[in-house]
Amino acid sequence: MLLTDPVGYLEFLWLEQHAVAVVTDSGGIQEETTYLQVPCLTMRDNTERPVTVEIGTNVLLGQDTERLEAEVRSILNRHAKRGAIPPLWDGKAGQRLAQTLLGHS
């Protein structure tokens, strides 16, 4: 486990990418870990990013610290939820938007 003082964004992304798992309550981090395919354990009852739960690596735990411990143990025993990157998270949103706008001009 690594507890650290706040770090810059790029350093944080590096830490996420190389983590075995991430525990958070942040929606943005839920997205990043899904894209990086790193298991994410979210200490919230709900999320504004439901795709991260449906297709990604995110598990909503609420405030259940016993479940958190069980999920961490499972991940450490190589039984993490198998995730995927959502199909439209391919870095081409700008191109699709431009094509749509040009098609409707």
C-alpha positions, 0 to 999 in steps of 0.5 A: 500500500502506498499513501502519499502526499498529493502529486502532480497529474502525470505522476499520479497517472504513472502511479495508477498505471503501475498500481495493483489496484486503486481505492478512490471516491473520485469519478475521474479516477474511475474512468482512468483506471478503467482505461488503464485496466487497473482494478478500481474499488470505489468507496461510494454507493453510486457513480456518474460513470456507470460504464466503469462498473458495467464494462470496466474494472470498477467495483462500488463498495459504498462505505463497506470496509469489510467488503473493501478488505475482501476485494483487495484480498481477491485482487492480491490473489489474482481474482480481480474483476476482468475489465475492458475499455469501452468501445468509444474510449478509443481517443477518436471522439474529436474525429467522430464529432467533426465528421458529425458536424460536417455531415450536418452542415 
